[in-house]
Amino acid sequence: MTRTIYKITEELLKEKEESEKKDFDGQYSNNCKYLVEVLNSVAIDELIFKNGNTYEFKEESKEFVKNLIEHHSVYKKLMKVHPDKRDALLLDELTINLRSLLTIEIEDEKELHRQLAIVEFMTHNKRIQFNNFVQSISVVSLSETLNPFDEIMLYSYYVKELSILQEKFEEVRKNMIEIRNEEVITASLRAIERNENVELYPEREELDRLVVKILLDSKKKNHELVRIFYNTITTRFSLSESEARNELKRFKEQDYKGHPYFVLRSDREEEEEGEYIPPYEALQKALEMYEEDLNEPLPPKITEESLQIIKSELKRLGKLDGLDDDYYE
């Protein structure tokens, strides 16, 4: 026997007082959304549980699904808190419900271990399953190969594929960093705009550590958002850009304390709505960026004939004076 979100919604509404009941269609739609949000907050793909146009679960999973739906806002808030500051009891409750749901629903043992490892990694709540899974995929068995030469070839292939995966991982990681950097800068710019619109203007500007790091990164000095930020800061405090940079360095060197222009933004349990996308969405966006880069057409290769023409023109203009003839060979 299976239970859909539709049936679970019916049961949840029956369990509530009449005064608490809402429009069924709206509640059903919300419950689907709430479940997806909780699953995505721990990097679980909701499609695992989708059958056609609805989400479907075994009877034994019903209470765990109800728990995730009814406490979705608390769980979402929990996952936005820094891992070191999460409520341990609440985290245990979330992971127990997720582990139970996955164990009941996923029959393939390898896939189950993979999903459990993801949950443990995302929640930072025990790493036994994660470590076991990583070890299981890192060491491959070649007991059924025909001969040692085949083993060498297979190991060579495996190492090559691992290298490709590592390169992909690094590119995706950089994309996620870029996504988060832009979000942090944009959020800080919005904070400045909000401050400019209040009558009691705050004396110092609140900055995240990451914002300071980005603003001091010479490789990002021409980034559009960095340029906007410096323009805003220099105008506000009547500083030149070099002076603003020096003040940011001093702010960082003073461990973000006691600065006349800047103050460290406190860690917030819940970010401003819409400023930061969930980790699951950030990863999907980073993967899309990776795929777009892969599909980007390569620049055309310069033919030998074209290279000789360019070289002759550079010689004519005197650009190669002092260089050996074979410098550009």
N, C-alpha and C positions, 0 to 999 in steps of 0.2 A: 504493500500500500504506500502511495506517495502523497505528499502534501505540496500544493503550490502556494505561492505568496498570496494568491487570491483567497484560498481557504484559511490560511494562517491569519490574514487580515480579518476575516469573518470571526474567527475565534477570539482574536484580540479585542474586537469591538464588543463581543458578547460578554467578555470578562469585565468591561468597564461599566461605570454608572451611566445611566441614560444622559445625564447632563454633560458627560464627557465625550459622548459619541459625536463623530463628525460625518460629513458627507462621505459615503463609502468609496466612491470612485476616487475622490481626492486623497483619502487615507490610503487606499491601495497603491496609488501612484507614489505617494510619499514613502510608503514602506519599501517599495522597490528601490527608490532613490537612497533611503537610509541604509539599506543593506549593502548596496553597491559602494557607498561612501566608506562604510566601516571596512569592507573587504579591501578596497583600494588603499586605504590608509596603512594596511600592512602588506601591500603589494600582491594581494591575491586577485587573480583575474576572475571576475564574476561569471564569465562565460563557462567556467567549470560546471556551474549549477544550472545553466540555461538549457531548456528543452523547448525548441521552437520559439515561441514568442513570450514564454513565461519562465520563471525560475521554479524548479521542482526539486523536492527533497524527500528523503525517506522518512517514514513515520518517526523513527528514533531521533531524527535531527530536529524535529519540530520545536522543542523547548530551547534548543541552542539558537535557532534562527530567531525565535521570539525575543530572546535576551539581547541579541545583537541589534535588533530593530528598536526595542524599547529603550535601550541605553545608548543609542547611536551617538547622541550629542556628547555624552560623557566620555565615550571611547574616542571620538574624534578629537575632543579637547585634550585628552590624555596623550594621544600620539603627536600632538603639536608641542608638547612640553619636552624640554631637553631630556634625553634618556636617563641622565643621572638624577633628575628631579621628579621622575614619575612616581605616582603613588603605587607602592609595591602590591598592596592587596587588590587594588583595582586592575593593575596590570596582570596579576595572576588570574583574576576573573575573566578578563578578556581572552587571554591565551588558552585557558581551559576550555572556553566555549568554542574558540576557533579550532583547537586541536581535536576536540570531540567531533565537531562538524565535519572536518576534513577526514578524520579516521572512518567515520560512518559512510561518507559519500564517495570517497575515492577508493576503488577496488584494486587498481594497479599499484603494487607495493613500491616500485621505484618512483612513480609520480607522487605517491603519498609522502614518501620521505623527502622528496624535493620541496613539496609545498610546506611541510612541517618545518623544514630547514629555513625556508624563507620567512615564515612567521617568527621563528626564534631569532633570526638575524634582525628583522625589522623591529621587534619589540625589545631587543637586548635582554630577553628574559630566558636565561639559560642558553648554552650553545652546544649541548651534547649532540642533538640531532643534526645541527648544522655542520659540526666538525666531522661527524660520521659520514655525512653525505659528501662533503668535499673530499674526504679520504677515499670514499668508494669510487668517485669519478676520476680521481687523480692517478690511481693505480689500476692499470688495465690487465686483464688476464689473457695470455696468449697460449694457454695450455693445449688448444686444439689446432694450432698451426702445423703445417706440414714439416718444416725444417727450420734450422737456425737462420738461414738466409731470408726466409719469409718473415721471421720475427723481426729481423733487422729492418726490413723494408716497412713493416707495419709500424714499428716504433718510430721510424723516421717520419712516416706520414702523421702519426699521432702528435709528435712534437711540433711538426709544422703547423698542424691545425690548432694546437694550443697557442702557438705564437700568433697566429692570425686572430684567434679569439682575444688574446691579450691586447693586441693592437686595437681591435674593435672596442674592447672595454675602455681602453684609455681615451679613444676619441669620444665615446659616449659620455665618459666622465667629464671630459673637458666641456662638452656641450651642456651638461647639467650645471657645471660651474658658471658658464656664461649665462645660462637662463637665470640662475639665482643671483648672480651679480647684477644683472639688469633689474631684477625685481627689487633688490635691496636699494639700489640707487633710485629707482622710480618711487619706491615707498618713502624714501627720505625726502625726495623732491615734493611729494604730496604733503608730507608733514610740514615742510617749509611753507607751502602754499596755505595750508590750514592755519599755521601760525600767523601768516601775514594778514589773514582775514579776521583775526580777533583783536579786540580793543586793547587788551593788556598783552602787549607783545613780550614774549619771553626774552630774558636777557641773553641767554646762551643757546646755541643750536645743538639739538640732540643728534648724535651720530652713532651708528653701529660700528663695531670694530671692523667688520668686513668693508664698510663704506670707506673708512680711513685707509685700509689696506689698498683698496682699488684706486682711491684718489692719489696715493703715493706711488702707484705702480707706473713707472715710466713707459711701459709697453702699452698702457691704456690711456695715455694722456690725450690722444686724439679721438677717443671714443665720444660719440655725440652726447651721451648722458653725462659723461665726466666733464665735457666742456660746459654743458648747461649748469651743472652743479657748481663748478668754479666761478662761472659768471654770477651765479646767485650769491655765493658766499662773499666774493670780492665786493659786490655792490652793497651787500648788507653791512659788512664791517669796514668798508672803505679801505680795502687792502689791495695791493697788486697781487697778481697770481703767484709770483715767487714768494711774497710775504705770506700769502695764505698757505702755500705749501710748507713753508718753514714753521708756521704755527701748528699745522697738522702734525708735522714731525715732532714738535715739542709736546704736543698733546699725547702722542703715542709714547714718547720717551718718559713722560711723567706718569705712565701707567693709567692714562685717561682720567687723571684727577687734577683738580685745582687749576683749570685753564680758564682764562677770561672770556674766550669766545665759544668754546665747545664743552659739552658734557656728554658722558657716555649714556646711551639709551639703555635702560634697564631691560633685562630679559623679560619678555612678556609671554604669559601662558597661552594667549590667544592673539594672533595677529589680526590686523585690520582686515575686514572682509574683502576678499577679492584681490588683495595685494600679493599673496603668495599662493601659487597653485600647489595641490597636494603632491607628495613625492611620486606617487604612481603616475600622475599626469605629467610631471616633470620628466620622468624617465621616458614615457611614450613620446614626448616632444623631442627629447634628446635623440631618441632612436630615429625619429622622422628626419631630423637634421642630418644624422649620419647617412641615411639612405639617400637624401637629396645630394649630399656631397659625393656619394658614390656614383650617382647618375649624372653629375656635372660633366659635360663634355670636356675632354682634355684639349689643351691648346694644340693647334696643328704643329707637326714637326717641321723644322726648318730644313729645306733640302740643301744639298751640297752646293748647288748652283746659286741659291739665294744667299747662302753663307758667304760665298766668294764675292757676290755683288756688294753685300754689306761691308765686307772687309776692304774691298777696293774703295768704296765711298769714304770709309773712315780714314784710309790712307790719304785719300785726296784732300780730306779736311785737316790732315795733320794730327788726327787723334791717336795714331799709333806710333808717333815719333818717339824714338828711344826704346822701343820694344823690338824684340827679335821677331823675325818673319814668322816663326813657328809658334808664337805666343798664343794665337787663336786657333791653332790647328786642333 
